[in-house]
């Protein structure tokens, strides 16, 4: 399973076992950002398909993570903008993929529309914390793990990713959360066929990438 490091930890060393970093376009702006290694993939996170993509020219990300989308039309629109950007920057057509991040209730109901929305779609991820806030839940997890509403989202995402033939990326576990609960959630992600899991710390990234 791939470890995808996100949040502030993605902007500093060490990155643990992460093979992919997600950096927020608003956080890096036009500042130079050096990948820790040639084999490290870089994802640039934006909110809207109409956001400023100037950072994409500077950073040359492998994929764009789109967090505020409602249906496949938003993904297709971002894909069309990327095609223009690639042409202007002299990049190969289709060089930059798209990861659709489920962060709102509206995007949950748009999952089926991702199927065939864009050849750039490379994966579907989700943000349990953002969804919990959106539905008014005080926390995304209780003593038993993810709350029922979020477990439903997780299952729907896994099915949608399979139907669209793209990678399913599981949500991150809090960097300061309990170790036993983290390992239980990681084991469930491996069991259910997720290809990657988001990580909020270098330590979690290392444990996600480990086979044990």
N, C-alpha and C positions, 0 to 999 in steps of 0.2 A: 504494500500500500504506500502511495506517495504521501509525503508530508508537505503541506502547503502552508508556509508561515505567513501570517497576516498581522495587521495592527502595528503598533510601534516597534515590536520585536523584529519586524521585517526590514527595518531601516538601520539596524545596527548588528554588529557581530557579537557573539557567534550566532550562527543560524542552526546549529545542531544538525539533525539529519534531513533538514528541508532540502528538497530539490527544486522547489518553486517558491517564489516570493510574490506577495501581493502588496503593491505600494499604491497609496491613495494619490490620485492626480492632484488633489488640493494640497496634500502634505508636501509633495516634492516640487510642485510648480515647475519652473524652468531650470531648477538647480540640477547639476550633473549628479547622476547616481551610478555608481560602479557595482556591477554584479560581483558577488563574492567569488564566483568561479565561472569558467566558460560553459560548464554543463548546467549551470543554474538557470532555470526558466524564470522569466519575469512577466507578471501580470500587472496591468495598470487598471486601477479601479476608478470608475466614474459613476455618477448617479443617473443621469439622464442620457438618452441617445443623442440629445442635442448639446451636451456639454462640450466645452472647449477641449479639443484633442491635440493641442499644441505639444503637450508633454509626450504624446505618442511619437511625434517626429524625433524628439530629443532622446527618448529612452529606448525606442525601437522594441516595444514589448512583444512577447509571443502571443499574448491574448489580452483582450479587454474584458474586465469584469464589470457587468452592468447590474447595478443594484436596484434601480427604480424603473421597473418595466411592468406592463400590464398584460401584454400578449405578444405573440410572435411578430406582429407588425413593428413593434418597437425594436426587436432584434434585427429584423430585415432593414429597418431604417438606419440603424447603426452600421450595419454591413455595407449599405450603399455609401455612407459617409466615409467609411474606411477604404472603400475602393478608390474614391477620389483622392484621399490622402496618400494612399500607396502610389498612385500614378504620379502625383506631384512630387513625392519624395524619392521616386525611382526604385520603389520596392516592388517585389513580385506580387502580382495579383493574388489575393487570398493569403498573404503572408501572415496577417494578424487575425487570430481567431476570436471568438466571443464566448465568454462564460456567463450564463444567465444566473444571477444570484437571487434566490427567493428571500426577500426581506419585508414583504408586505402581504396582507391577506389577498389583495387583488391579484398579485402574481401567482398565488397558489391556484386560483381559478383559471389562470391563463396557461397552465402547464401543457395542456393538450395542444394548444396552438403553436408550441415550439416545434412540433414534429413537422419537418420540411420547411420551417420558416426561413432558414438561411444555411447554405453550405459551410458558413464560417462557425456555426455553433459547434463548440468543442466539448462543452460540459454544462452541467447544472449543479449549482451549489446552493446552500441555504444558511441563513443566519438566525439561529434560535433566539438569541437575545433580542434582535430587532422585531421578530414576530411576536415574542411575548409582550413587548411594549405595545405593539400594534393592536393586540387583542385585549389589552388591559390586564394581563396576568402579572402578578407581582414578581414571578420568577419563572424561567423556562423549565426548571427542574424541581422535583421534590425528593423525598427520601427514596422513592422507587425509581428515580431517573427522570427522563423527559416527561412533561405532563401530557395527558392523552391527546389534546389538540395538536401538539407539536409532533407526536408520534405519527399521527395521521398524515401530516405534511411530509414527514420523512419517508413514509411508505409511498405516497403519491409521487414524490420526487424520484424515488428509485425506479418506479414503474415508467414514468415519463422518460427518464434517461435511457432506459432499455428500449422503449418504443422509438426514440429518436436516434438510437445507436450512438450515444455520446457518453462521456464519463460522468458518473455520479460522485459528487464531492460532499462528504458529510460535514456538519457544522463543527465549530471549535468547542472545546471544553474549557472552562475558565482556567487561566494559568495558575490561580491560587486555590483551585478546587481540590476536593479530596482525591487521594491517589486511587483508592479502591473503586470509587465511582467512575473515575476517568478510564481505568483499565476495563471496567465493565462496558462502558460506552464504546471504547476502541474495539473490544472483542465483538460487539454487536455489529459494528461497521464492517469488520472483516467477514463476519458470518453472512451478512446481507449483500455482499458483493460490491461495496463502494470501492471505487478505484483510488480514492484519495480522501484525506481528512484535513480540515483546516486546523492550524495550531496557533496558539497565542504566545507560546514560549519556545525557546530553543530546546529545552528539555522534553517538552511534549512532542516536538518535531522528531527528535531522536527516537523516542519510544514508539511513535507511529510508524516510522520507517523500519524499526526492528521487527524481526520475524518472531521474537519471543514475547 
